[in-house]
Amino acid sequence: MIQSRRAFMASATAAALSAYAARAQAVAQGQVPAARGFVDGPSRNEVFGYGPMRPDPEGLLDLPEGFSYRVISRVGQRMDDGLVTPDKFDGMGCFALDNDRVALVRNHELDHEEADLGAFARPDQDDDFNWDRIYGRQADGAPVAGGTSTVVYNLRTGQTERQHLSLAGTNNNCAGGVTPWGSWLSCEETTDGVADGLPQDHGWVFEVPAAERGAVEPLPIRAMGRFRHEAVCIDPRTGVAYLTEDVRDSLFYRYLPNDRRNLHRGGRLQALVLIDAERGDTRNWHGHYWAQGERKAVRWIDMDQVESPDADLHLRGHAAGAAVFARGEGLHWAEDHLYFTCTSGGPAECGQIMRYDPSRFEGQSGEADEPGHLTLFVESGDRAVLDYVDNITVAPNGHVIGCEDKQSGIQHVKGVTPDGRIYAIARNALDIEEPGGSNTEFAGACWSPDGRVMFVNLYSPGATLAITGPWDAFRI
């Protein structure tokens, strides 16, 4: 039976919070160094986090002592609709279906030139797919290869019960986010379109209800803007949606919906402005704008022409005063705030994690007097500690869990405590074939509703893993 993840982890969280609080204050005041922690190999991990990585005899995933994994889905498997499980597993969300079963809605970051890696590469003659539910096609009529697949997994039996394509014909579906009403918002990380020889424009957000047993009607949420979308999250208290963008001079957006339960009914798309620095640069590449732990008040400006036929939304927003970020990527809501990653932020371009605390009057008239605040939560200066963190989630104990997407070396899933210390949860054990290369990135980390299983993807060759173990045994 699926139990409350909050109840499951409550004791561990309470025990840790007092220790975290003192160090968090010291970090914010610059009294102790931050962004420190795990270094691959025999190290501090012996006494911090879950302990050192233990080599996997299968050569796939190294985990700490007491943890184990199960491969629940792989690229190339025949799905229940007769199509092939596509490659390039990326962002993913987990949804309860009943007391035992969950649905994992999973992105596939495939573009219009990768049909051989997509779901339609080897369809059965008697496939059970609704061919009317394809958003985009190529000039020759073939479906664009991106989209989402849905995996139904039984937590009690540990078995995969069903897989099917749930969004078809979209392009470069990278990350996304869950809604409070049980759907996945899948984001296209591209602005390819008519100008590039395709019959239709891409660069949208699409909604995929998790309980659907087939492909959904692919309707872009145009009011959420056309840009290189990365991820989205929704404040369940207000219905405000927040969005990241993956370019080197990206903006951070919010969407104020007209109907908080129906994003298709329009709304206002806005971009974040730093009150003390119009057109501010948060990346710390050129001079040092701020230090880890610093907190900045913000305001928001309306964006116009959000369907952006020239794919220039971020350029126009920055010219109007919006702050720029270093490749905004993973984004996740916590209890009363959110975190998002900037993959190449910081002087060493190893990555940053931002925290945003909304105003008590977020999106309302009183917001000007009590603005929201943005904090540089983590800035990595050491690639061995944290490097190119991409997709993120928030664990039941409040830790930020990040998937590394390194340019070279061994990939990890890392955890970050509320006071900014970093530890490893998993290590990709696949062999690196070329000098200076890297094994495949992690993506799509998310938790079962009871907090007992962490799901994560290996990007390519794609595999979805279910990780279990003594999550309440974290050592500080």
C-alpha positions, 0 to 999 in steps of 0.5 A: 500500500502507498503510504504518506512519504511525509510520515515515512521520513518525518523522524529522520527529517526532524533529527537532522533539521537542528544540525542543518539550521546552524550550519545553514546560517553560517554558510549564509554569513560566509563563516564556513565554506559551502558546496563541499562534500563528496569526492569520488573514491575513498573520502568523506563519504565514509562518515557523511551521507549514505557511505561510499559507493559499492561496485555493482557486479553487473557493471551498471549502477554503483550504490552505497551499502544496503541499497539495490536497484531494479531495471524496470524498463529499457530502450527497444522493448516492445510496448503494449501499444505495439510500438518500440520503447524510444531512446534518450530517457530524460525528465520523468514524473511519478504518479499514484494510480492506486494503493500499489501502482504508480505511473511514470511519465517519461520524456524522450529527448529525440528530434526530427532527425532521430526517427531510428531511435523513436517509437515508430522505428519498428511498429507492429502491423497490428499496433494499437496506436491512435495515429491521429494523435501525432503533433508534428510530422516531417516533410515526408509525413513521418512523425517527429520522434520526440514525446513521452512514454508511460510506464505502469509499475507495481510497487508491491510486486516490483513488476512493470505492468504496462508501457505505452507511448503517451505523447507523440510527434513532439521534439526534444522533450527534455524535462518538465514537471508534475501538476497537482491534478495528476498530469505531466507537463512535457517541455520541448527544448527546441525552437525548430519549426517552419523556418527550419523546414518542418511543417509546424513550429516547436518549442511548447509545453504539452500536458500528459494526464498520467492515468491515460492508457494511450496517446493524449491529444497533443495540444501545445499550451501556447500562452506558456511561451515558445522558447527552449523550454527545460522544466516547469513546476507549479506552486500547489497553493497558488497555481502559479507555474515556473519555467526554466530555459536552456540557453547560455543567457536564459531567463526564469519565467512564471505563468499566471494562469487564468484558470489554475486547473486548466493551463490552456485557458490562457494567462500571463507569461512573465520574466524575473528581474532583480530589483537591485540590478536590472538586466542583471547577470546571475552567472558569476562569469564576468565579475562576481555578482553574488556569493553562495547564500546571498538573497536578492529581492525580485520583481516580474515583468510581462512578456509580449508576443509569447508565441515568438515566431522569431524565437527571440523571447529571451533576448527581448526579455533581457532587453526589457530588464530581465536577469540572465541565468546560465542554462536554466535546467532542472526545476522542482517545487519543495514545501513552500519554495522551489529550486532550479539548476543553472548547469554551467553557472559559476566562475568554474562553470560547474553549475549553480542551484538557485532557490526561489521563495515566492512572495506572500502575495505572489502574482497579486497587487501586494507583491511590490511591497513584499517581493519574492526572493532569489537565493544562490543556494549552491555554486560549485567550484569543484567538478569532483564535488558537483558538475553540470547538475541537470534534472533535480527533484526534492527528496522526502527529507527535503534534500535536493537530488540532482542528476549530473550531466558531465562533459567528461568523466563518471556521472553521479546522482548527488544529494544536497542538504539544506545547508549546502553539503553534497553527497553521492547517492548513485554512480554510473558504472558503465565503462567509458570507452574513449579517453576524456569521454563520459558514461551516459548522464542520469535524468528524471529522478523522482520518488514514489508517493511513499518515499521508499523508491527513487526512480531514475533514468540512464539517458542512452542507451535508455533504462529506467531504474527503481532504487530502494534502500535505507533512506532513513539512515542518512548520516550527518 
